[in-house]
Amino acid sequence: MFDNSLASNEAEERPVRSALTRGFRCKCPNCGSGPLLRGYLKLRPTCIVCGEDLSSARADDGPAYLTILIVGHLMAPFMHWIFVAFRPDPIVLATIFCTACVGLSLYLLPRIKGMIVGLQWSKKMHGF
């Protein structure tokens, strides 16, 4: 006896785009309504709405690396443009851009972690 439900479940395609957008919103990549994170960066083992098992997701250092990469590529040219165009005092420039870099990093880090978990879920990586 062959169980067709198991074969259809394994062959089921998971949309990458919706998983990434749900992850960016820090929602469950399966249902899109349950919270993905418990606290700031702690991943929930299961979705409290749909029951999807998220315990096998491993983001490790990927979100931190991508956050630094994105923030650096956004802020460095902007800082150069501000310095050349307006010539602010260096301490003012450093204060503004240090605050902006920290704020943007804190905003992006959990969202990028959610996107990595969503990508892993959609590609059935790490046991999904």
PyMOL CGO cylinders between C-alpha atoms (Angstrom):
from pymol import cmd
from pymol.cgo import CYLINDER

trace = [
    CYLINDER, 0.00, 0.00, 0.00, 1.36, 3.37, -1.05, 0.3, 1, 1, 1, 1, 1, 1,
    CYLINDER, 1.36, 3.37, -1.05, 0.38, 6.51, 0.84, 0.3, 1, 1, 1, 1, 1, 1,
    CYLINDER, 0.38, 6.51, 0.84, -0.29, 9.24, -1.74, 0.3, 1, 1, 1, 1, 1, 1,
    CYLINDER, -0.29, 9.24, -1.74, -0.61, 11.97, 0.87, 0.3, 1, 1, 1, 1, 1, 1,
    CYLINDER, -0.61, 11.97, 0.87, 3.04, 11.54, 1.87, 0.3, 1, 1, 1, 1, 1, 1,
    CYLINDER, 3.04, 11.54, 1.87, 4.26, 11.70, -1.73, 0.3, 1, 1, 1, 1, 1, 1,
    CYLINDER, 4.26, 11.70, -1.73, 2.15, 14.75, -2.52, 0.3, 1, 1, 1, 1, 1, 1,
    CYLINDER, 2.15, 14.75, -2.52, 3.37, 16.47, 0.66, 0.3, 1, 1, 1, 1, 1, 1,
    CYLINDER, 3.37, 16.47, 0.66, 7.02, 15.94, -0.35, 0.3, 1, 1, 1, 1, 1, 1,
    CYLINDER, 7.02, 15.94, -0.35, 6.41, 17.11, -3.91, 0.3, 1, 1, 1, 1, 1, 1,
    CYLINDER, 6.41, 17.11, -3.91, 4.54, 20.21, -2.76, 0.3, 1, 1, 1, 1, 1, 1,
    CYLINDER, 4.54, 20.21, -2.76, 6.29, 23.39, -3.88, 0.3, 1, 1, 1, 1, 1, 1,
    CYLINDER, 6.29, 23.39, -3.88, 6.73, 26.14, -1.33, 0.3, 1, 1, 1, 1, 1, 1,
    CYLINDER, 6.73, 26.14, -1.33, 6.75, 29.68, -2.77, 0.3, 1, 1, 1, 1, 1, 1,
    CYLINDER, 6.75, 29.68, -2.77, 10.05, 31.46, -2.11, 0.3, 1, 1, 1, 1, 1, 1,
    CYLINDER, 10.05, 31.46, -2.11, 8.80, 35.03, -2.51, 0.3, 1, 1, 1, 1, 1, 1,
    CYLINDER, 8.80, 35.03, -2.51, 5.98, 34.74, 0.01, 0.3, 1, 1, 1, 1, 1, 1,
    CYLINDER, 5.98, 34.74, 0.01, 8.26, 32.91, 2.46, 0.3, 1, 1, 1, 1, 1, 1,
    CYLINDER, 8.26, 32.91, 2.46, 10.81, 35.73, 2.20, 0.3, 1, 1, 1, 1, 1, 1,
    CYLINDER, 10.81, 35.73, 2.20, 8.22, 38.47, 2.66, 0.3, 1, 1, 1, 1, 1, 1,
    CYLINDER, 8.22, 38.47, 2.66, 6.63, 36.65, 5.60, 0.3, 1, 1, 1, 1, 1, 1,
    CYLINDER, 6.63, 36.65, 5.60, 10.09, 36.19, 7.10, 0.3, 1, 1, 1, 1, 1, 1,
    CYLINDER, 10.09, 36.19, 7.10, 10.85, 39.89, 6.68, 0.3, 1, 1, 1, 1, 1, 1,
    CYLINDER, 10.85, 39.89, 6.68, 7.66, 40.66, 8.58, 0.3, 1, 1, 1, 1, 1, 1,
    CYLINDER, 7.66, 40.66, 8.58, 8.85, 38.16, 11.27, 0.3, 1, 1, 1, 1, 1, 1,
    CYLINDER, 8.85, 38.16, 11.27, 5.86, 35.91, 10.64, 0.3, 1, 1, 1, 1, 1, 1,
    CYLINDER, 5.86, 35.91, 10.64, 5.64, 32.16, 10.13, 0.3, 1, 1, 1, 1, 1, 1,
    CYLINDER, 5.64, 32.16, 10.13, 6.75, 31.26, 6.58, 0.3, 1, 1, 1, 1, 1, 1,
    CYLINDER, 6.75, 31.26, 6.58, 3.94, 28.70, 6.31, 0.3, 1, 1, 1, 1, 1, 1,
    CYLINDER, 3.94, 28.70, 6.31, 0.82, 30.60, 7.41, 0.3, 1, 1, 1, 1, 1, 1,
    CYLINDER, 0.82, 30.60, 7.41, 2.05, 34.21, 7.53, 0.3, 1, 1, 1, 1, 1, 1,
    CYLINDER, 2.05, 34.21, 7.53, 0.15, 35.06, 10.70, 0.3, 1, 1, 1, 1, 1, 1,
    CYLINDER, 0.15, 35.06, 10.70, 1.98, 33.44, 13.61, 0.3, 1, 1, 1, 1, 1, 1,
    CYLINDER, 1.98, 33.44, 13.61, 4.99, 35.21, 15.13, 0.3, 1, 1, 1, 1, 1, 1,
    CYLINDER, 4.99, 35.21, 15.13, 8.31, 33.71, 14.03, 0.3, 1, 1, 1, 1, 1, 1,
    CYLINDER, 8.31, 33.71, 14.03, 10.45, 35.04, 16.85, 0.3, 1, 1, 1, 1, 1, 1,
    CYLINDER, 10.45, 35.04, 16.85, 10.08, 34.89, 20.60, 0.3, 1, 1, 1, 1, 1, 1,
    CYLINDER, 10.08, 34.89, 20.60, 11.78, 38.01, 21.89, 0.3, 1, 1, 1, 1, 1, 1,
    CYLINDER, 11.78, 38.01, 21.89, 14.29, 39.85, 19.73, 0.3, 1, 1, 1, 1, 1, 1,
    CYLINDER, 14.29, 39.85, 19.73, 16.14, 37.02, 17.95, 0.3, 1, 1, 1, 1, 1, 1,
    CYLINDER, 16.14, 37.02, 17.95, 14.99, 33.75, 19.57, 0.3, 1, 1, 1, 1, 1, 1,
    CYLINDER, 14.99, 33.75, 19.57, 13.24, 31.51, 17.05, 0.3, 1, 1, 1, 1, 1, 1,
    CYLINDER, 13.24, 31.51, 17.05, 10.05, 29.79, 18.16, 0.3, 1, 1, 1, 1, 1, 1,
    CYLINDER, 10.05, 29.79, 18.16, 10.23, 25.98, 17.93, 0.3, 1, 1, 1, 1, 1, 1,
    CYLINDER, 10.23, 25.98, 17.93, 6.73, 25.79, 16.41, 0.3, 1, 1, 1, 1, 1, 1,
    CYLINDER, 6.73, 25.79, 16.41, 4.25, 28.26, 14.99, 0.3, 1, 1, 1, 1, 1, 1,
    CYLINDER, 4.25, 28.26, 14.99, 1.53, 29.01, 17.53, 0.3, 1, 1, 1, 1, 1, 1,
    CYLINDER, 1.53, 29.01, 17.53, -1.09, 29.42, 14.76, 0.3, 1, 1, 1, 1, 1, 1,
    CYLINDER, -1.09, 29.42, 14.76, -0.50, 26.60, 12.25, 0.3, 1, 1, 1, 1, 1, 1,
    CYLINDER, -0.50, 26.60, 12.25, 1.79, 24.30, 14.24, 0.3, 1, 1, 1, 1, 1, 1,
    CYLINDER, 1.79, 24.30, 14.24, 4.61, 24.29, 11.63, 0.3, 1, 1, 1, 1, 1, 1,
    CYLINDER, 4.61, 24.29, 11.63, 7.80, 22.83, 13.11, 0.3, 1, 1, 1, 1, 1, 1,
    CYLINDER, 7.80, 22.83, 13.11, 10.52, 25.51, 12.95, 0.3, 1, 1, 1, 1, 1, 1,
    CYLINDER, 10.52, 25.51, 12.95, 12.96, 23.84, 15.33, 0.3, 1, 1, 1, 1, 1, 1,
    CYLINDER, 12.96, 23.84, 15.33, 15.26, 22.63, 12.54, 0.3, 1, 1, 1, 1, 1, 1,
    CYLINDER, 15.26, 22.63, 12.54, 15.96, 26.13, 11.18, 0.3, 1, 1, 1, 1, 1, 1,
    CYLINDER, 15.96, 26.13, 11.18, 19.54, 27.30, 11.68, 0.3, 1, 1, 1, 1, 1, 1,
    CYLINDER, 19.54, 27.30, 11.68, 20.39, 30.88, 10.74, 0.3, 1, 1, 1, 1, 1, 1,
    CYLINDER, 20.39, 30.88, 10.74, 23.69, 30.99, 12.71, 0.3, 1, 1, 1, 1, 1, 1,
    CYLINDER, 23.69, 30.99, 12.71, 25.88, 33.95, 11.63, 0.3, 1, 1, 1, 1, 1, 1,
    CYLINDER, 25.88, 33.95, 11.63, 24.15, 34.62, 8.31, 0.3, 1, 1, 1, 1, 1, 1,
    CYLINDER, 24.15, 34.62, 8.31, 21.82, 37.40, 9.53, 0.3, 1, 1, 1, 1, 1, 1,
    CYLINDER, 21.82, 37.40, 9.53, 24.64, 39.30, 11.25, 0.3, 1, 1, 1, 1, 1, 1,
    CYLINDER, 24.64, 39.30, 11.25, 26.88, 39.07, 8.20, 0.3, 1, 1, 1, 1, 1, 1,
    CYLINDER, 26.88, 39.07, 8.20, 24.15, 40.21, 5.80, 0.3, 1, 1, 1, 1, 1, 1,
    CYLINDER, 24.15, 40.21, 5.80, 23.10, 43.03, 8.14, 0.3, 1, 1, 1, 1, 1, 1,
    CYLINDER, 23.10, 43.03, 8.14, 26.64, 44.39, 8.28, 0.3, 1, 1, 1, 1, 1, 1,
    CYLINDER, 26.64, 44.39, 8.28, 26.94, 44.04, 4.51, 0.3, 1, 1, 1, 1, 1, 1,
    CYLINDER, 26.94, 44.04, 4.51, 23.69, 45.90, 3.80, 0.3, 1, 1, 1, 1, 1, 1,
    CYLINDER, 23.69, 45.90, 3.80, 24.20, 48.64, 6.39, 0.3, 1, 1, 1, 1, 1, 1,
    CYLINDER, 24.20, 48.64, 6.39, 27.76, 49.24, 5.22, 0.3, 1, 1, 1, 1, 1, 1,
    CYLINDER, 27.76, 49.24, 5.22, 26.75, 49.45, 1.58, 0.3, 1, 1, 1, 1, 1, 1,
    CYLINDER, 26.75, 49.45, 1.58, 23.91, 51.84, 2.39, 0.3, 1, 1, 1, 1, 1, 1,
    CYLINDER, 23.91, 51.84, 2.39, 25.67, 54.13, 4.84, 0.3, 1, 1, 1, 1, 1, 1,
    CYLINDER, 25.67, 54.13, 4.84, 29.18, 54.48, 3.37, 0.3, 1, 1, 1, 1, 1, 1,
    CYLINDER, 29.18, 54.48, 3.37, 28.17, 56.24, 0.12, 0.3, 1, 1, 1, 1, 1, 1,
    CYLINDER, 28.17, 56.24, 0.12, 25.60, 58.33, 1.96, 0.3, 1, 1, 1, 1, 1, 1,
    CYLINDER, 25.60, 58.33, 1.96, 28.19, 59.40, 4.53, 0.3, 1, 1, 1, 1, 1, 1,
    CYLINDER, 28.19, 59.40, 4.53, 30.62, 60.35, 1.76, 0.3, 1, 1, 1, 1, 1, 1,
    CYLINDER, 30.62, 60.35, 1.76, 27.95, 62.38, -0.05, 0.3, 1, 1, 1, 1, 1, 1,
    CYLINDER, 27.95, 62.38, -0.05, 26.96, 64.24, 3.15, 0.3, 1, 1, 1, 1, 1, 1,
    CYLINDER, 26.96, 64.24, 3.15, 30.60, 65.02, 3.97, 0.3, 1, 1, 1, 1, 1, 1,
    CYLINDER, 30.60, 65.02, 3.97, 31.41, 66.31, 0.48, 0.3, 1, 1, 1, 1, 1, 1,
    CYLINDER, 31.41, 66.31, 0.48, 28.18, 68.26, 0.01, 0.3, 1, 1, 1, 1, 1, 1,
    CYLINDER, 28.18, 68.26, 0.01, 27.78, 69.87, 3.45, 0.3, 1, 1, 1, 1, 1, 1,
    CYLINDER, 27.78, 69.87, 3.45, 31.17, 69.57, 5.24, 0.3, 1, 1, 1, 1, 1, 1,
    CYLINDER, 31.17, 69.57, 5.24, 29.74, 69.03, 8.72, 0.3, 1, 1, 1, 1, 1, 1,
    CYLINDER, 29.74, 69.03, 8.72, 31.94, 68.93, 11.79, 0.3, 1, 1, 1, 1, 1, 1,
    CYLINDER, 31.94, 68.93, 11.79, 33.50, 65.44, 12.02, 0.3, 1, 1, 1, 1, 1, 1,
    CYLINDER, 33.50, 65.44, 12.02, 32.06, 64.81, 15.50, 0.3, 1, 1, 1, 1, 1, 1,
    CYLINDER, 32.06, 64.81, 15.50, 28.57, 65.68, 14.24, 0.3, 1, 1, 1, 1, 1, 1,
    CYLINDER, 28.57, 65.68, 14.24, 29.00, 63.39, 11.23, 0.3, 1, 1, 1, 1, 1, 1,
    CYLINDER, 29.00, 63.39, 11.23, 30.28, 60.55, 13.42, 0.3, 1, 1, 1, 1, 1, 1,
    CYLINDER, 30.28, 60.55, 13.42, 27.47, 60.95, 15.95, 0.3, 1, 1, 1, 1, 1, 1,
    CYLINDER, 27.47, 60.95, 15.95, 24.74, 60.99, 13.33, 0.3, 1, 1, 1, 1, 1, 1,
    CYLINDER, 24.74, 60.99, 13.33, 26.06, 58.09, 11.31, 0.3, 1, 1, 1, 1, 1, 1,
    CYLINDER, 26.06, 58.09, 11.31, 26.98, 55.91, 14.30, 0.3, 1, 1, 1, 1, 1, 1,
    CYLINDER, 26.98, 55.91, 14.30, 23.45, 56.33, 15.61, 0.3, 1, 1, 1, 1, 1, 1,
    CYLINDER, 23.45, 56.33, 15.61, 21.98, 55.65, 12.16, 0.3, 1, 1, 1, 1, 1, 1,
    CYLINDER, 21.98, 55.65, 12.16, 24.14, 52.54, 11.67, 0.3, 1, 1, 1, 1, 1, 1,
    CYLINDER, 24.14, 52.54, 11.67, 23.19, 51.09, 15.04, 0.3, 1, 1, 1, 1, 1, 1,
    CYLINDER, 23.19, 51.09, 15.04, 19.50, 51.87, 14.52, 0.3, 1, 1, 1, 1, 1, 1,
    CYLINDER, 19.50, 51.87, 14.52, 19.41, 50.39, 11.02, 0.3, 1, 1, 1, 1, 1, 1,
    CYLINDER, 19.41, 50.39, 11.02, 21.31, 47.30, 12.19, 0.3, 1, 1, 1, 1, 1, 1,
    CYLINDER, 21.31, 47.30, 12.19, 18.89, 46.73, 15.07, 0.3, 1, 1, 1, 1, 1, 1,
    CYLINDER, 18.89, 46.73, 15.07, 15.95, 47.13, 12.68, 0.3, 1, 1, 1, 1, 1, 1,
    CYLINDER, 15.95, 47.13, 12.68, 17.30, 44.79, 9.99, 0.3, 1, 1, 1, 1, 1, 1,
    CYLINDER, 17.30, 44.79, 9.99, 18.80, 41.96, 12.08, 0.3, 1, 1, 1, 1, 1, 1,
    CYLINDER, 18.80, 41.96, 12.08, 15.58, 40.14, 13.10, 0.3, 1, 1, 1, 1, 1, 1,
    CYLINDER, 15.58, 40.14, 13.10, 14.03, 40.75, 9.67, 0.3, 1, 1, 1, 1, 1, 1,
    CYLINDER, 14.03, 40.75, 9.67, 16.99, 39.25, 7.85, 0.3, 1, 1, 1, 1, 1, 1,
    CYLINDER, 16.99, 39.25, 7.85, 16.95, 36.31, 10.26, 0.3, 1, 1, 1, 1, 1, 1,
    CYLINDER, 16.95, 36.31, 10.26, 13.28, 35.82, 9.38, 0.3, 1, 1, 1, 1, 1, 1,
    CYLINDER, 13.28, 35.82, 9.38, 14.11, 35.93, 5.68, 0.3, 1, 1, 1, 1, 1, 1,
    CYLINDER, 14.11, 35.93, 5.68, 16.83, 33.29, 6.10, 0.3, 1, 1, 1, 1, 1, 1,
    CYLINDER, 16.83, 33.29, 6.10, 14.45, 31.03, 8.02, 0.3, 1, 1, 1, 1, 1, 1,
    CYLINDER, 14.45, 31.03, 8.02, 11.80, 31.62, 5.34, 0.3, 1, 1, 1, 1, 1, 1,
    CYLINDER, 11.80, 31.62, 5.34, 14.27, 30.72, 2.59, 0.3, 1, 1, 1, 1, 1, 1,
    CYLINDER, 14.27, 30.72, 2.59, 15.28, 27.55, 4.44, 0.3, 1, 1, 1, 1, 1, 1,
    CYLINDER, 15.28, 27.55, 4.44, 11.63, 26.63, 4.89, 0.3, 1, 1, 1, 1, 1, 1,
    CYLINDER, 11.63, 26.63, 4.89, 10.74, 27.23, 1.24, 0.3, 1, 1, 1, 1, 1, 1,
    CYLINDER, 10.74, 27.23, 1.24, 13.70, 25.20, -0.04, 0.3, 1, 1, 1, 1, 1, 1,
    CYLINDER, 13.70, 25.20, -0.04, 13.16, 22.47, 2.59, 0.3, 1, 1, 1, 1, 1, 1,
    CYLINDER, 13.16, 22.47, 2.59, 16.64, 22.88, 4.01, 0.3, 1, 1, 1, 1, 1, 1,
    CYLINDER, 16.64, 22.88, 4.01, 17.76, 21.59, 7.43, 0.3, 1, 1, 1, 1, 1, 1,
    CYLINDER, 17.76, 21.59, 7.43, 14.98, 19.06, 7.88, 0.3, 1, 1, 1, 1, 1, 1,
    CYLINDER, 14.98, 19.06, 7.88, 11.92, 21.03, 6.74, 0.3, 1, 1, 1, 1, 1, 1,
]
cmd.load_cgo(trace, "trace")
